Every structure is written in C-alpha cells, then in structure tokens.
C-alpha cells in the first residue's frame, strides 16, 4: 500500500485529476502538475494519434522541473480502433502514468512496465478488480457509487475494504471527492490517492463550456442520474442535461457501447458526480489545488486533535 516512487516527484497532495472525456486538455494537465497534483487526459480527447503525440510534446515542454507526473487514459475496448497506435506513442514518449479503462490487458501493462511506467486501472466492482490485479497493474482506481463519468454503484467503504483484502498495490478512490477534507477521508479509509473529476471541471483551464460549469454549480446529489442510456455503460449525468437532450430520466432508452458514438454523446450530455453539490465556483487550477491543500492540512490537524495525538 504505497504510491509508486516514480509518481512521488513534485507531488504535494495525493490527488489525481481524473481524465475527463472532452474536458481534460493540455492546459488543465499542465496546471495540475505544476501545482503539485497529477494531471491526466484521455488520448481520445485528441481526434487523431498525431494530434495526441503533439499534445504530449506540448505538455512535456510546459512542465516545470519540479512538476508532478502526468498521465494518459487509454480505452482498452474492441471498439477503440486507435488503442495500439496511441499506445505506441505513449511508449515512445514514456508517459509516466497510464490509466486503462474498459479492459485490463497484460500486453499493455508489460509495454508500460518496459520503460518504467506505472499502470492504474479503473474498476467498479470486485470481479473486475481481481481480473485487473491478475493482469499485473500497479494500482486500482475504485470507481465507487456517485462518481462522475462511467461509475459504479458500490459503497466506497465496502469497495475499499474488499479490494484491499486481496490487492496490495496502490488504491485510488473515486466518487464524490470535492474537498481537501474528502482527500483526507479517502486516505483514512485506506486509499493512497484521491481521484477527482467533477471538481476539476469547474476550473478555468478545463475544456468544458461555461454552461456546463454553471450547471454543476446549480446541481446537487439528487440532480444526478446513473444510466447506461447515453454511452452503453452506466455513468452519471446531470438531470437537466439529459432533459435538454430529449432524454426522460424516468424512461431511459437502451444504448449499446460504440466508441465511435462517444464523442457525439458526451459533447451534449454532460456528466458530473454526486459531489457536484460541494462545487460552488469556477477557479484557476492552481488556486483550487492551494485550497485543497489547505483544507487537507486543516482536516488532518483537526483529526489529530480529536484522537489526542496533537
């Protein structure tokens, strides 16, 4: 149970800004890393493999010498025709952290380990966690109930405890984490990293429309709908966004996963986690990380006093 040594450089808070489809780009990644947390993005946010390579070159050129590591998300699914080409670029540029979703493949893990990189894999249930662990991943991202994007339905306490019983690698907890207090709580539960998505949508560097960010501020936990009707895989979306696209949350249609339709679907139907109720503003990423760091320090100090060790 630890953070891989290659990811500790420049890290000032155990937080990973999640790779958000159509939202995370070079500006958000660079600002996260330079502020001391791990910034990530999906390779598919660039429309071509060549464009993806260009982004890697740009990001690496803008990182400060003491910046935290960055990561890239690859969708390991048969309907993603770019997986192999994008992976070759990741190996070429030796991306420090690779996040895999919708499939854990030993060949991908071996390729990343070949240059000294780290692989974390998204899981939403224990069966998937066991399969990913068998593939040799370094860490498991536990996507618990209430997380934005593709999300699970299992309580985070239950998920962390059960996964930790058989997995001794890095555990990253995802789901409704919006504040520095939440980061401290995740670590107290046994996680090594807090995984934050929705909170980073509401930064000035995030590539989300202003109306999207405003809708997050206006939404609370009860304004989030968990459905597979948008992309074919269960995910959390804001009720107002579903309704604006003619989708009745009470009568949800069937949808089959096809990566070719993903960009179209997620561009107009906006995702957010149940932690949206704790997001009240839009701020620069550096300011947000400073705030999270201060809240985290305050939370740990208060806990120490409560248990009588300070």
VENHU-V307601 format. One line per field, one symbol per residue. ss: DSSP state (H for helix, E for strand, C for the rest). psi: psi as a letter, one per 30 degrees, with the letter a starting at -180 (. if undefined). burial: b if it has 24 or more other C-alpha atoms within 12 Angstrom, else e. A space follows every 50 residues. Layout:
# VENHU-V307601
ss=???
psi=???
burial=???
This chain:
# VENHU-V307601
ss=CCCCHHHCCCCCCCEEECCCCCCCCHHHHHHHHHHCCEEEEEHHHCCCHH HHHHHHHHHHHHCCCCCCCEEEEEECCCCCCCHHHHHHHHHHCCCCEEEE ECCCCHHHHHHHHHCCCEEEEEECCHHHHHHHHHCCCCEEEEECECCCEE CECCCHHHHHHHHHCCCCCEEEEECCCCCHHHHHHHHHHCCCEEEECHHH HCECCCCCCHHHHHHHHHCCHHHEEEECCCCCCCEEEEHHHHHHCCCCCC CCCCCCCCHHHHHHHHHHCCECCHHHHHCCCCECHHHHHHHHHHHHHHHH HHHHHHCCCC
psi=jlkkefgfkfjfkikkjkjkkgekaeeeeeeeeffglkkllkfffkflee eeeeeeeeeeffklfglllllkkkjikfgjffeeeeeeeeeeghkekkkk lhkjkeeeeeeeffgglkkkkklfleeeeeeeeffglflkjjjlkfllaj lagkkeeeeeeeefffkgakkkkkjgjfleeeeeeeeefglflkjkdeef ehlffkhkleeeeeeeeflaefgkkjlgfeffkklklkeeeeefggjjff ikllkkkjfffeeeefefjklllfgefgjglklkeeeeeeeeeeeeeeee eeeeeeghg.
burial=eebbebbbbbbbbbbbbbbbbbbbbbbbbbbbbbbbbbbbbbbbbbeebe ebbebbeebbeebeeebbbbbbbbbbeeebebbeebbbbbbebbbbbbbb bbbbbeebbebbbeeebbbbbbbbbbebbbbbbebbbbbbbbbbbbbbbb bbbbbbbebbeebbeebbbbbbbbbbbbbbbbbbbbbeebbbbbbbbbbb bbbbbbbbeeebbbbbbbbbbebbbbbbbbbbbbbbbbbbbbeeeebebe eeeeeebebeebbebbbbbbbbbbbbbbbbbbeebbebbbebbeebeebb eeeeeeeeee
